Amino acid sequence: QISLLVGFISVNNSAWTDYSAYSYFQIVTMCDLIMILFFYIIHIFRIYRKLTCVSWPLAEFLHYLIGTILLLIASIVAAAKSYNLTGLVAGATFGFLATILCVLSMWSSYKVSCITQSTSK
């Protein structure tokens, strides 16, 4: 998700008005980005076929659910503490955009894994 990376860079290169709010935003965006890349690697190299002890659709769904909630909270806090500084406003905006994209990813992950499996039985 490029929007997470752009939001992180926008906040990182701006003058901060509240250290705790923006460090929280940066931590959430980087952790979410790392987890998304982790799941992409799992799917690209088909590691999920070898590790059958883990319910990968459930793990991916929970990741998107928790990550989306934390990203929404971080974006709200970042928007509230931006004080009309353009870099901080841009970071919060891309945070909200990433939240919407995570919701769409969560829905498509649920749709593909749960609905497809239930209709194939």
PLY file of the C-alpha trace (Angstrom):
ply
format ascii 1.0
element vertex 121
property float x
property float y
property float z
element edge 120
property int vertex1
property int vertex2
end_header
0.00 0.00 0.00
1.66 3.08 -1.32
-0.69 5.34 0.64
0.80 4.08 3.92
4.29 4.85 2.72
3.33 8.30 1.43
1.58 9.11 4.72
4.64 7.99 6.68
7.00 10.07 4.53
4.73 13.14 4.70
4.63 13.05 8.48
8.32 12.20 8.80
9.39 15.22 6.71
7.14 17.75 8.47
7.63 19.89 11.53
5.85 18.02 14.30
3.44 19.79 16.60
2.87 16.83 18.94
5.58 14.20 19.23
3.45 11.41 20.72
0.66 11.74 18.13
2.97 11.56 15.14
5.29 8.91 16.52
2.16 6.78 17.10
1.09 7.46 13.50
4.50 6.45 12.19
4.60 3.26 14.26
1.13 2.20 13.13
1.81 2.91 9.45
5.13 1.08 9.44
3.80 -1.94 11.35
0.80 -2.14 9.05
3.00 -1.85 5.97
5.36 -4.56 7.24
2.46 -6.91 7.95
0.96 -6.31 4.51
4.32 -7.10 2.92
4.56 -10.21 5.11
1.21 -11.50 3.82
2.19 -10.67 0.23
5.34 -12.74 0.62
3.30 -15.58 2.14
1.03 -15.54 -0.93
3.75 -15.00 -3.55
5.91 -17.89 -2.38
2.88 -20.04 -1.45
4.18 -20.60 2.07
0.60 -21.09 3.26
0.62 -24.51 1.56
3.49 -25.70 3.74
2.26 -24.19 7.01
-1.16 -25.75 7.28
-1.32 -25.39 11.06
-2.20 -21.70 10.63
-5.56 -20.56 9.31
-4.19 -18.00 6.85
-7.54 -16.50 5.83
-8.38 -15.90 9.49
-4.91 -14.50 10.21
-5.14 -12.14 7.25
-8.65 -11.05 8.21
-7.62 -10.35 11.81
-4.55 -8.45 10.61
-6.68 -6.21 8.41
-9.27 -5.73 11.15
-6.78 -4.74 13.86
-4.59 -2.75 11.47
-7.56 -0.83 10.11
-8.82 0.11 13.56
-5.37 1.26 14.69
-4.81 3.16 11.45
-8.16 4.92 11.78
-7.32 5.98 15.34
-3.85 7.15 14.29
-5.27 9.14 11.36
-7.87 10.82 13.56
-5.23 11.78 16.12
-2.87 13.00 13.39
-5.63 15.08 11.78
-6.61 16.59 15.13
-3.01 17.57 15.93
-2.00 18.81 12.46
-2.74 22.53 13.04
-3.04 23.11 9.27
0.59 22.24 8.53
0.52 20.88 4.99
2.78 17.87 5.52
0.87 16.76 8.58
-2.49 17.25 6.88
-1.23 15.26 3.88
-0.03 12.46 6.17
-3.41 12.30 7.92
-5.21 12.35 4.57
-3.15 9.47 3.25
-3.79 7.70 6.54
-7.54 7.99 5.96
-7.09 6.82 2.37
-5.09 3.82 3.59
-7.85 3.08 6.11
-10.43 2.95 3.32
-8.14 0.73 1.24
-7.60 -1.58 4.23
-11.37 -1.89 4.67
-11.67 -2.83 1.00
-8.84 -5.35 1.37
-10.47 -6.79 4.47
-13.78 -7.16 2.64
-12.16 -8.78 -0.40
-10.14 -11.11 1.84
-13.33 -12.14 3.63
-15.22 -12.51 0.37
-12.56 -14.64 -1.28
-11.74 -16.87 1.68
-15.03 -17.32 3.51
-17.73 -16.97 0.88
-15.80 -18.89 -1.79
-15.06 -21.75 0.62
-18.64 -21.98 1.84
-20.06 -22.15 -1.71
-17.55 -24.76 -2.85
-18.60 -27.30 -0.21
0 1
1 2
2 3
3 4
4 5
5 6
6 7
7 8
8 9
9 10
10 11
11 12
12 13
13 14
14 15
15 16
16 17
17 18
18 19
19 20
20 21
21 22
22 23
23 24
24 25
25 26
26 27
27 28
28 29
29 30
30 31
31 32
32 33
33 34
34 35
35 36
36 37
37 38
38 39
39 40
40 41
41 42
42 43
43 44
44 45
45 46
46 47
47 48
48 49
49 50
50 51
51 52
52 53
53 54
54 55
55 56
56 57
57 58
58 59
59 60
60 61
61 62
62 63
63 64
64 65
65 66
66 67
67 68
68 69
69 70
70 71
71 72
72 73
73 74
74 75
75 76
76 77
77 78
78 79
79 80
80 81
81 82
82 83
83 84
84 85
85 86
86 87
87 88
88 89
89 90
90 91
91 92
92 93
93 94
94 95
95 96
96 97
97 98
98 99
99 100
100 101
101 102
102 103
103 104
104 105
105 106
106 107
107 108
108 109
109 110
110 111
111 112
112 113
113 114
114 115
115 116
116 117
117 118
118 119
119 120
